[in-house]
Amino acid sequence: MVQHDHLAYRYEVLYPLGAGSFGQVICCRDHQTNTTVAVKVIRNRKKYKEQAVIEIQVLSQLQSEAGGQHSVIQMLDYFHFRNHLCITFELLGINLYDYLKLRYFQGLPLWNIQSISRQLLQALVHLRGKHIVHCDLKPENVLVRSPLEFFAAGPSRTSVAHVTKPIDSICLIDFGSSCLEYSPIYTYIQSRFYRSPEVILGYAYDTAIDMWSFGCILVELHTGHPLFAGESETEQLMCMMELLGEPSAQFLVGCKRRKQFFMEESAKNPPVATPGSIQVEPPSMPSFRAMPYTNSRGRKRIPGSRDVQKAIKSTDVEFVEVVLQCFTWDPRERLTPERALTMPWLLKQLSRES
């Protein structure tokens, strides 16, 4: 796109905001409303067009009742331009990953993380109420919604000076991988560092996978670095076990891909018919043991060998409690966004020295 070109006789190209495999995002002047907007121009490929259609459908559903109050990005328009599907959004600031990068990956204070958490949870409550799974929750997909004097609309909007400003308001973006929880589309979803165990292990997934990702984001905002940073899907799972121990047999028996990661020992008491009756003794649960693993740098990942407080780098018991309840192996036992908002750490008033 060339500067000052016009899209659909309405949007004047100002400058690029970013690009990815999907296409590019451009800052434009909307001459109909005389406002500055972000236009996402989708690559002319079937895969990316399909994802864009999903995003339009999901955002249309979310915005039908939202009124802009659920920390979900506002879609303003969509149209076709030279065989490209384009989506117009409100113009936002930088994403949380870039914000951390500008801070040289020094974590945020807990009071600011608490504010961000409340807003993210409100967005997830809204999604869960619509049975929508985001499927790609990560710092790059959470944008700062800031006044222009904080993150100026222009190529210099990521100036290092801005990192001294606290994040007041955030917005969840990128719904191209989203699905309805009772009709999942993909089996390979979520960015690896934020991928839930049920997705890796082939267990049925729902909105609980977003809460796992939420827990990962909480820790990363605090420490400045991903908590589970596996170089492969196998190491990703081993990073989880290193901190949380091995999952239960009750959970693993429902996982389709468990044999790729665990050695299985048969039940000691196989089903046996009771003499003189048709009753069958219930079988005992098989046992599982994680396969030994060493990564490419020679590091062994041993289940249960990593200290929780050292990993999370916090002595705030209530903060750690929120994080750990996001990290249950069984998604049915995982913290929900509704319940998270009622937990002590989310309810208490944190001072700016926290």
PLY file of the C-alpha trace (Angstrom):
ply
format ascii 1.0
element vertex 354
property float x
property float y
property float z
element edge 353
property int vertex1
property int vertex2
end_header
0.00 0.00 0.00
1.24 3.48 -0.91
0.82 6.45 1.40
-2.28 8.52 0.57
-3.81 5.71 -1.49
-7.52 5.27 -0.81
-9.29 2.04 0.09
-12.94 1.71 -0.94
-13.04 5.46 -1.68
-13.13 6.06 2.07
-9.92 5.14 3.91
-6.75 7.11 3.18
-3.52 5.19 3.84
-1.29 6.98 6.37
1.37 4.46 7.49
1.83 0.75 8.28
1.10 -0.46 11.80
2.32 -4.03 11.45
2.31 -7.17 9.37
2.07 -10.93 9.77
1.35 -14.11 7.88
-2.31 -13.00 7.61
-1.45 -9.76 5.75
-0.88 -6.25 7.09
-2.46 -3.61 9.31
-2.49 0.00 8.14
-3.31 3.23 9.91
-5.87 5.10 7.81
-7.91 8.26 7.89
-11.62 7.47 7.65
-12.95 10.37 5.58
-16.54 9.45 6.36
-16.14 9.93 10.12
-12.94 12.03 10.07
-11.27 9.64 12.52
-8.06 7.61 12.49
-8.60 3.85 12.29
-6.68 0.59 11.81
-7.46 -1.39 8.66
-6.48 -5.06 8.56
-5.84 -6.11 4.94
-6.03 -9.89 4.60
-3.80 -11.84 2.21
-5.61 -13.22 -0.81
-5.36 -16.84 0.32
-8.17 -19.18 1.29
-6.77 -19.99 4.75
-6.46 -16.35 5.80
-9.77 -15.35 4.26
-11.51 -18.09 6.23
-9.89 -16.90 9.46
-10.95 -13.32 8.69
-14.54 -14.43 8.12
-14.47 -16.20 11.50
-13.14 -13.03 13.12
-15.92 -10.94 11.57
-18.58 -13.43 12.70
-17.22 -13.66 16.25
-16.82 -9.90 16.69
-20.29 -9.27 15.26
-21.69 -11.64 17.88
-19.64 -10.17 20.72
-20.48 -6.58 19.83
-24.21 -7.13 19.43
-24.66 -6.56 23.16
-21.27 -5.39 24.33
-21.52 -1.65 23.89
-17.72 -1.45 24.05
-17.52 -2.30 27.74
-16.00 -5.77 27.70
-12.38 -5.00 26.74
-12.88 -6.55 23.30
-11.67 -4.65 20.23
-14.35 -2.74 18.33
-14.84 -3.75 14.70
-16.10 -0.72 12.79
-16.49 -1.99 9.23
-15.45 -4.65 6.74
-15.22 -4.56 2.96
-13.45 -5.98 -0.10
-10.69 -4.12 -1.91
-8.90 -5.57 -4.97
-9.73 -9.15 -3.94
-8.60 -8.53 -0.37
-10.98 -8.80 2.56
-10.40 -5.81 4.86
-11.58 -5.22 8.43
-11.65 -1.78 10.05
-10.94 -1.51 13.78
-10.59 1.21 16.36
-6.99 2.42 16.55
-5.19 1.13 19.64
-1.71 1.33 21.15
1.04 -1.26 21.38
0.61 -4.83 22.59
1.70 -6.15 25.98
4.69 -8.02 24.56
6.05 -4.84 22.97
5.36 -2.98 26.21
7.47 -5.54 28.12
10.15 -5.32 25.44
10.38 -1.55 25.89
10.86 -2.20 29.62
13.76 -4.54 28.76
11.53 -7.39 29.96
11.34 -6.11 33.50
7.95 -7.10 34.88
5.12 -4.76 35.76
4.15 -3.89 39.34
1.40 -6.09 40.79
-1.10 -3.23 41.06
-0.90 -2.67 37.29
-1.12 -6.41 36.59
-4.23 -6.52 38.78
-5.90 -3.79 36.70
-5.01 -5.56 33.44
-6.22 -8.88 34.88
-9.63 -7.53 35.81
-10.16 -6.22 32.29
-8.97 -9.43 30.65
-11.23 -11.47 32.91
-14.21 -9.29 32.01
-13.48 -9.98 28.35
-13.27 -13.72 29.06
-16.53 -13.64 31.01
-18.16 -12.07 27.95
-16.67 -14.71 25.63
-17.66 -17.56 27.94
-21.21 -16.24 28.11
-21.34 -16.57 24.33
-19.59 -20.00 24.43
-16.71 -18.54 22.42
-13.14 -19.82 22.86
-10.51 -17.25 21.85
-7.88 -19.97 21.21
-4.89 -17.60 20.96
-4.65 -15.58 24.15
-1.12 -14.19 24.54
0.56 -10.82 25.28
0.76 -9.99 21.56
-3.03 -10.19 21.34
-3.70 -7.80 24.21
-3.39 -4.18 23.13
-3.15 -1.04 25.20
-6.08 1.30 24.71
-4.39 4.57 25.62
-4.82 8.30 25.02
-2.82 9.45 22.02
-0.45 11.43 24.23
0.65 8.08 25.75
1.00 6.15 22.52
0.94 8.74 19.75
-0.70 7.80 16.46
2.38 7.64 14.32
5.52 5.62 13.57
7.08 6.86 16.85
4.22 5.58 19.01
6.49 2.97 20.63
8.98 5.48 22.02
10.84 4.23 25.10
9.49 7.25 27.00
6.07 5.64 27.02
7.11 2.78 29.28
6.96 5.08 32.29
3.21 5.37 31.77
1.07 2.77 33.57
-1.38 0.76 31.49
-4.87 2.01 32.26
-6.98 0.18 29.70
-6.46 -2.89 27.52
-8.27 -4.60 24.69
-8.37 -8.22 23.50
-7.78 -8.64 19.75
-7.35 -11.28 17.00
-10.33 -13.61 16.94
-9.26 -15.37 13.73
-8.63 -18.67 15.53
-11.75 -18.51 17.71
-14.47 -21.14 17.78
-17.63 -22.10 19.61
-16.80 -24.42 22.49
-19.28 -27.10 21.38
-17.98 -27.12 17.78
-14.19 -26.75 17.78
-12.66 -26.22 14.34
-8.96 -26.92 14.86
-6.95 -29.40 16.92
-3.70 -27.43 16.58
-4.40 -24.14 18.37
-2.83 -21.67 20.81
0.71 -20.32 20.64
3.06 -22.85 22.24
4.11 -20.94 25.38
0.42 -20.35 26.21
-0.94 -23.72 25.06
-3.02 -25.67 27.56
-2.24 -29.30 28.46
-5.56 -30.56 27.08
-4.71 -29.20 23.63
-1.28 -30.86 23.69
-2.64 -34.16 25.02
-5.74 -34.38 22.83
-8.38 -33.90 25.53
-11.68 -32.22 24.71
-11.26 -28.46 25.06
-13.53 -25.53 25.86
-13.23 -21.99 27.23
-10.97 -23.32 30.02
-8.01 -23.23 27.61
-8.19 -19.44 27.64
-7.87 -19.43 31.43
-4.67 -21.48 31.19
-3.30 -18.85 28.78
-4.50 -16.12 31.15
-2.43 -17.66 33.96
0.62 -17.72 31.69
0.13 -14.03 30.87
-0.18 -13.11 34.57
3.20 -14.63 35.37
4.88 -13.18 32.28
3.66 -9.68 33.10
5.13 -10.09 36.60
8.49 -11.69 35.72
8.96 -10.32 32.20
9.44 -13.81 30.75
7.24 -16.76 29.72
6.70 -19.29 32.52
6.58 -22.34 30.24
9.04 -21.75 27.40
9.41 -25.14 25.73
11.38 -25.45 22.50
8.92 -28.11 21.31
5.49 -29.36 22.25
7.08 -32.20 24.23
9.25 -29.83 26.23
6.25 -27.54 26.71
4.45 -30.36 28.50
7.58 -31.23 30.47
7.92 -27.59 31.59
4.40 -27.85 33.00
5.22 -31.09 34.83
8.47 -29.64 36.14
6.41 -27.06 38.03
3.11 -28.84 38.65
4.08 -32.52 38.88
2.53 -35.22 36.70
-1.18 -35.17 35.82
-3.53 -37.72 37.36
-4.37 -41.02 35.72
-8.05 -40.00 35.79
-7.22 -37.08 33.50
-4.78 -38.94 31.25
-7.15 -41.80 30.39
-9.29 -39.24 28.52
-6.35 -37.88 26.50
-5.99 -39.22 22.95
-2.28 -38.35 22.62
-1.08 -39.55 26.03
1.05 -42.38 24.56
3.31 -39.82 22.87
4.38 -38.45 26.24
3.71 -41.11 28.89
4.56 -44.74 29.54
1.46 -46.66 30.57
1.24 -49.63 32.89
-1.91 -51.73 32.66
-4.37 -51.90 35.50
-3.37 -54.44 38.12
-6.90 -55.76 38.47
-8.49 -56.29 35.04
-12.29 -56.66 34.93
-13.34 -60.12 36.14
-16.88 -61.53 36.18
-17.99 -62.48 39.68
-18.77 -66.25 39.84
-22.48 -66.98 39.71
-23.45 -63.47 38.66
-23.23 -61.08 35.74
-21.61 -58.36 37.83
-18.19 -57.15 36.76
-15.55 -55.88 39.16
-14.55 -52.32 38.26
-11.04 -52.18 36.83
-8.38 -50.29 38.71
-6.91 -47.24 37.00
-3.80 -47.74 34.85
-0.72 -45.85 35.97
1.30 -43.42 33.87
4.85 -42.16 34.03
6.29 -39.33 31.96
8.91 -40.38 29.44
12.39 -39.08 30.32
13.23 -35.90 28.46
16.36 -33.86 27.76
16.20 -30.80 25.52
18.65 -29.77 22.79
20.75 -27.86 25.32
21.15 -30.92 27.54
18.69 -29.78 30.20
16.59 -32.48 31.84
13.01 -31.65 32.81
12.09 -33.60 35.95
8.45 -33.53 37.13
7.96 -31.62 40.38
11.53 -30.32 40.53
10.77 -26.60 40.13
9.77 -24.43 43.10
6.49 -22.59 42.51
7.29 -19.36 44.37
10.72 -19.10 42.75
9.23 -19.67 39.30
6.45 -17.12 39.78
8.81 -14.78 41.68
6.16 -13.64 44.11
5.59 -13.91 47.84
2.02 -12.61 47.47
0.10 -15.74 48.46
-3.17 -14.51 46.99
-1.55 -13.74 43.62
0.10 -17.17 43.55
-3.27 -18.76 44.40
-4.91 -17.18 41.34
-2.08 -18.37 39.11
-2.10 -21.95 40.41
-5.87 -22.26 40.05
-5.41 -21.40 36.37
-2.93 -24.28 36.11
-5.00 -27.33 37.00
-4.40 -30.26 34.66
-8.08 -31.13 34.45
-9.91 -28.23 32.73
-13.08 -29.09 34.63
-11.32 -28.09 37.86
-9.74 -24.93 36.44
-10.57 -21.43 37.62
-13.32 -19.73 35.60
-13.17 -16.00 34.78
-16.32 -15.40 36.83
-14.85 -17.06 39.92
-11.47 -15.40 39.40
-13.07 -11.97 39.70
-14.28 -12.89 43.20
-10.90 -14.08 44.49
-9.15 -12.04 47.22
-6.26 -10.88 45.01
-8.64 -9.43 42.41
-10.86 -7.81 45.03
-8.28 -6.14 47.25
-6.94 -2.63 46.70
-3.24 -2.75 45.87
-1.07 0.29 46.51
1.13 1.63 43.72
4.14 0.46 45.69
3.02 -3.19 45.28
0 1
1 2
2 3
3 4
4 5
5 6
6 7
7 8
8 9
9 10
10 11
11 12
12 13
13 14
14 15
15 16
16 17
17 18
18 19
19 20
20 21
21 22
22 23
23 24
24 25
25 26
26 27
27 28
28 29
29 30
30 31
31 32
32 33
33 34
34 35
35 36
36 37
37 38
38 39
39 40
40 41
41 42
42 43
43 44
44 45
45 46
46 47
47 48
48 49
49 50
50 51
51 52
52 53
53 54
54 55
55 56
56 57
57 58
58 59
59 60
60 61
61 62
62 63
63 64
64 65
65 66
66 67
67 68
68 69
69 70
70 71
71 72
72 73
73 74
74 75
75 76
76 77
77 78
78 79
79 80
80 81
81 82
82 83
83 84
84 85
85 86
86 87
87 88
88 89
89 90
90 91
91 92
92 93
93 94
94 95
95 96
96 97
97 98
98 99
99 100
100 101
101 102
102 103
103 104
104 105
105 106
106 107
107 108
108 109
109 110
110 111
111 112
112 113
113 114
114 115
115 116
116 117
117 118
118 119
119 120
120 121
121 122
122 123
123 124
124 125
125 126
126 127
127 128
128 129
129 130
130 131
131 132
132 133
133 134
134 135
135 136
136 137
137 138
138 139
139 140
140 141
141 142
142 143
143 144
144 145
145 146
146 147
147 148
148 149
149 150
150 151
151 152
152 153
153 154
154 155
155 156
156 157
157 158
158 159
159 160
160 161
161 162
162 163
163 164
164 165
165 166
166 167
167 168
168 169
169 170
170 171
171 172
172 173
173 174
174 175
175 176
176 177
177 178
178 179
179 180
180 181
181 182
182 183
183 184
184 185
185 186
186 187
187 188
188 189
189 190
190 191
191 192
192 193
193 194
194 195
195 196
196 197
197 198
198 199
199 200
200 201
201 202
202 203
203 204
204 205
205 206
206 207
207 208
208 209
209 210
210 211
211 212
212 213
213 214
214 215
215 216
216 217
217 218
218 219
219 220
220 221
221 222
222 223
223 224
224 225
225 226
226 227
227 228
228 229
229 230
230 231
231 232
232 233
233 234
234 235
235 236
236 237
237 238
238 239
239 240
240 241
241 242
242 243
243 244
244 245
245 246
246 247
247 248
248 249
249 250
250 251
251 252
252 253
253 254
254 255
255 256
256 257
257 258
258 259
259 260
260 261
261 262
262 263
263 264
264 265
265 266
266 267
267 268
268 269
269 270
270 271
271 272
272 273
273 274
274 275
275 276
276 277
277 278
278 279
279 280
280 281
281 282
282 283
283 284
284 285
285 286
286 287
287 288
288 289
289 290
290 291
291 292
292 293
293 294
294 295
295 296
296 297
297 298
298 299
299 300
300 301
301 302
302 303
303 304
304 305
305 306
306 307
307 308
308 309
309 310
310 311
311 312
312 313
313 314
314 315
315 316
316 317
317 318
318 319
319 320
320 321
321 322
322 323
323 324
324 325
325 326
326 327
327 328
328 329
329 330
330 331
331 332
332 333
333 334
334 335
335 336
336 337
337 338
338 339
339 340
340 341
341 342
342 343
343 344
344 345
345 346
346 347
347 348
348 349
349 350
350 351
351 352
352 353
